[in-house]
Amino acid sequence: MEYALVNGEIIGRSEAKIDVEDRGYQFGDGVYEVIRVYNGKLFTAGDHLKRLVKSADSIGISLPYTIQQLTEMIEELLSKNNLETGNIYMQVTRGVAPRNHVFPAGNVPPTLVAYTIRAVRPLDNLKIGVKTILTEDIRWLRCDIKSLNLLANLMAKQKASERGCFEAIQHRGQDVTEGSSSNIFIVKDGTVITHESNNLILKGITKDVILDLCGKNNIPVIERTFTVAELDEAEEVFLSSTTAEVTPIIEINGTKVNEGVPGPITKKLQNLFEKEIEKQCGVLVR
Ligand code: PLP
């Protein structure tokens, strides 16, 4: 039997129910997180939970749990579900209230839901790399909030999928922002470049781990906006996310990157990233 966490209680997943007037269901009025689990242990969970609280705060939802309480609840959930390798999905909405665009008055409690997903590491993508397309970024101007409103991201990802690609790299005019569900990095003259963390992208937890690993291992790195032209000319390109880790990009709009194979800096960062996982979660089975 699988379990889910609903408003602080762990119940059978099939018993979990959402009211038709939950604001997350009706408006996407809420925020979410995905936390990776390796060897039955949470990876970078503190950073994800801090971002969840920050995203909630920025839309005026106050979580009735501390980060410590949230950690204990999801640890219990993953242990009850015997999750070895996979993800915890968590979302918080503004709660249940009669449908109205205006936020409900009074003390409407937020709805917190979490459940687990079994998912092995994407070993083929990590080794071979993935194909991508380029697409205009049509999202709003608060992409720093990990909002449930993902329609534009879904449309971009669907477009990529229909062209046999894994990811859509989004750009606003000439500036590359991020993937539909990942951060994008290029390597130019041996320097790793990725969009600065502002309102136009999600400040990825994986991105931050990568920046930290670059700093500690003398890999030149800079956070700045880069253009589509720089992307086209890059020596290496890769993407990062909680579920995709450090994934090489070997093709953009049908044109090969680095002759279609993962580059040396990408491979070095993949290695360092695996070591970081092992530091927090124990030895990985390959
Ligand atoms: N950017 C977007 C739009 C995302 O949806 C995600 C993850 O889902 C990321 C970046 C990567 O963030 P993280 O490394 O925290 O998973």
Residues whose N, C-alpha, C, O or C-beta is under 5 A from the ligand:
A	BS01	PLP	E178 G179 S180 S181 S182 N183 L202 K203 G204 I205 T206 K207 S240 S241 T242
